[in-house]
């Protein structure tokens, strides 16, 4: 996969949504053949020619190739993939540019109109979102397993002034304490079980496009039946975590859960996912939830 395009397309999803809402899709230039269109696209990238990119993709090209924070090394990586191998492939009813030895397919399709071939950025937006959802929904179960491992690691020893080991009831520790799964290591303190990217993702859009919250009880549908994980003020009898998409239909579709048994369950909570997830206060995967494996694609997985 092209590291440049995969990263930049993922970062531009919010801006893309704004363009869709406003209907601000400017016409892209037309070309006699798909090859001519892709040659113009790559030539503009090689020259770092923003006006040329606007002509090739339309005035909204920045939605897909942001100018802020773009790394020239990323552009060069894509160009190297293109120069090593590229071809036009048919995907459904459209043509796409495929680059590199892995034949990574550019999500913006080439379509033929009355005046020639052009990039269909609106259709590309939909494909970008589908790919991003697929990527997130494949990655989030791995994040849940990281949480599972971190809780077991945390409970393998005591922390602060505790006399008995227990699980962490917080993701982020209170400053100066080790009462959560992440803390800033200072003065030769041990590393925290979870790293900073899980807790404070750099993009501000959630970790792999998802929010996470610890659950402190389980319901009758969970293995072992219903009981409280809390023992007094500490999480001693078990643990669970729920993960739901930051923006339903854009960063994810499925909601995920894991408990101390290590099983991961998924469910589509629908368009009201934000409120539905907020109402879940215990791990209780009934028959409407589906068990998934960490490496199993879910609803939005795609190329």
N, C-alpha and C positions, 0 to 999 in steps of 0.2 A: 504494500500500500504506500502511496506517496505521503511521506511524513508532513510535507508542506500543506498539501490540500486537506488531508484529514484533520489536521490541527486547526487550520484557519477556518474551514467550513464549520467545524464544531463551535468555534468561538463566535461565529457570526449569526447564530440562530436567533438571538433576541432581535438584532437589527433586521433580520430577514422577516420576522413576524410583523414588525412595524410596517415594512414595505407592503406586505400582503394586506394588512388592515387598511392602509391608505390607498391601495390599488395603484401604487406609484411605479409601475413597471414600464420603463422606457424601452423603445424598440432597439434591438441589437442590429448590427450591420448584417447584410446578406452576402453570400459568397457562391460562386458557381458550383463548388463541390465541398463535401465535408472536410477533405484534406486542406483545402484553401482556408477554411474557417479555423481549423486547429493550428495551421501554420501561422496565421495572423495572431492567434491567441498566444502561442509560445514566443513568437517574435516580440510581442509587446512585453511579455514577462522578461525575456532576455535583456531587453533594452531598459527595463523598469520604466516604461513609457505609460504613464497613467492616462493621458488623453487617448492613446491607442487602445488601451484596455476598455475605456468607456465606449469607443466605437465598436469594438468587437462584441462586448457583452451587454451593452446598453448603459445608460447613465447610472444605473443602480449597481454597477459592478463592485463597488466598495462593500456591498452587503455580503459578498462572497470572498473578496480578497481585501480585508481591512488594511488601511494604511497605517494605523496606529499600532506600534509594537511589532510590526512585521520584521522578520529576521531574513536578511538577504541569503543566509546559509540555507534557510528553508526553501526559498525560491530556487536556489541553485540545485538543491537536492531533487526537486521536481524536474527541473530542466535536464539534469543528469539522467533521470529515469526515462524521460522522453527521448533524449539523444541515444540512449542505449537500445531502446526498442519502443516502437509505438505503432498503433494500427487503429483503424476504424472498425468497431464491432457493432453488431445489431443486437439490441436489447429490447425485446417486445416489438413495438412499432416504431422505434426510434433508433438513431445511430449515436454511438458514444465514442469518445477517445479513450483508448486503453494504453497505459504506459508501463514501462519497466518489465523485468523478467517475470513478475507476478501478474502482469496484465491487469493492473489496478484500473478500474473503470471510473472515469470522470463522471460525477453525478449529474452534471448539467448536460442534457441531451442536445443533439443536433437535429433540427426538424427542417423539412423542406416546405417552403411556401411558394407563392406565385412568382416571387422575384429571386428565389434561390435558397441556399442553406443558411441557417442562423442558430445561435445558441438560445435555447428556451430556458431562461433563468427562472421563470415561474414554476415550470415543471421540475427544474433542478432544486428549487427550494423544498418541494415535497419529498424528493429523494434524499436530500441532505438530512431532513428531519427523521425520515425512516431509518437511515443509517445510524444517526446519532442515538436514536432510541434503542436500536439493536445493540450498539456498542455498550451503552449504559446498562441495558438489561442483562448483558452477558457479564459485565464487570461488577455490578452490585452484589450478586451472590458471593463473589470472591471477597468483597469488602465485609460481608456478613461473617464469612469464615475467619477473616482477620480479627473481627470483634470477638468471635467465639474463642479463638486462640489467645487473644489478649486477656479475656476474663479468666481463663484457666491459668495463664501466667501470673496474673495479679493475685489470684487466690492461692498460689503456691508458696507465698510468704506473707508475713505481717507488714503493715505499713503504719507510719506515724506512731502513735502510742497504743495501737491495737494489740491486744494480747492473743487474739485468735484470728486466723486467716478467714477472709470472706471475699465476696465479689465486690466490684466497684459499682456504686449506684449512680455514678456520674461519668460522662465522657471526658469532661475537662476538670482537672483538679482545682480546688481552691488555691489561690496564690500562696506559695510557701508550704503547701501540703501535698500529700500523695493520696488523696481520697478519690481520685478519678483515674481513668485509663491513660490520660495524657498529662504530663507535667513537663515544664521546662527544666532540663537537667542542669543543675548548678552545683558548684563546690563538690565535685566528684560524686554527685548523687547518681544512682543507677538510671539507666535509660528507661523511659516509660514504655509500657506494653504497646501502646499505639503511637504512631508517628503523627507529626503536625498536619500532614496533608489530609488525613482522614478527618481531623477535627476542624481545621481552618483551611479549606480548599482555597487556592490562590485566586480563582476566578470569581468568587462570591456567588456562584451558581449552584452550590451544593457539591458534594463529592460524587463524581460521576452523575451529576444532575439530580441527586437525591438528597432528601433530608433524613436524619436518623434520630431515633428516640429510644431510650431504654424503657422496657416494660418491667414492672415489679411484681407481677402475679401471672397466673395462668388459669385458663378456664376448663370446663369439663371435657372439651374436645381434645385437650393436650394430653400427651402420654403421662399417666399418673394421676389424671383428674385435676380438679380445681384446688389450688392452694396459693397462699401468699409467699412470695420469695423473701419478703422482709422479715427479719427477726429483730424486733426492737427497731433500732435506727440503722441497721446494717443489712445489706443484701446477702443473705447467708444460705437460703434454701434453693437457689437457682437463679437463672438470669434469662433475659430475652431482649430482642431488639427488633424494632419495626423500621422499615425504610420505604419512603413514598416519594414520587417524583416532585421536583420543585415546580414544574409546569406540566400538568397532565396533557399528554398528546404532543409535547415538544421535547421534553427531556426524558420522558418515560411514560409507560402506560400501566404496568403492573406495580403492585405494592408487594413488598417482601417481608417475611418474618423469619427469625431463627431463635431457638432456645438453647439451653444447656445440653439438650439431647443431640444437638448438631444437625437437626433436620431443617431444611429451608422450605418454606411454603410461599406461594405466590397467588395473588388474586387481583383481578381488574375491578377496582372500586368505582369506576365510572368517572364522569365529568366532575362530580362533586368529591373527588378523591381527597382534596385538602381537608374538608370538614369531616369526611368519613374516617380518614386516618386519625384525625385529632380525637375522635370519639373512642378509638380503640385504646383501652388502658390495661389490657391483659393479653397474653399469648393464648389464643383460642382458635386454632385452625380447624374449623368444622369442614363438612364435605364440600363446601363452596370454594375451599382453598385447594391448590394442587401442589404436591411436593415436587420440587425441582432439584436437579443436580447443579453444582456450581458452574460446570462447563456446558450446561444445556441451554441453547438459545430459547428465548421466550418470545412474547408477542411481537416485539418490534425488530427482531434480529433480521439482518439483511446483509448484503455484500458490503 
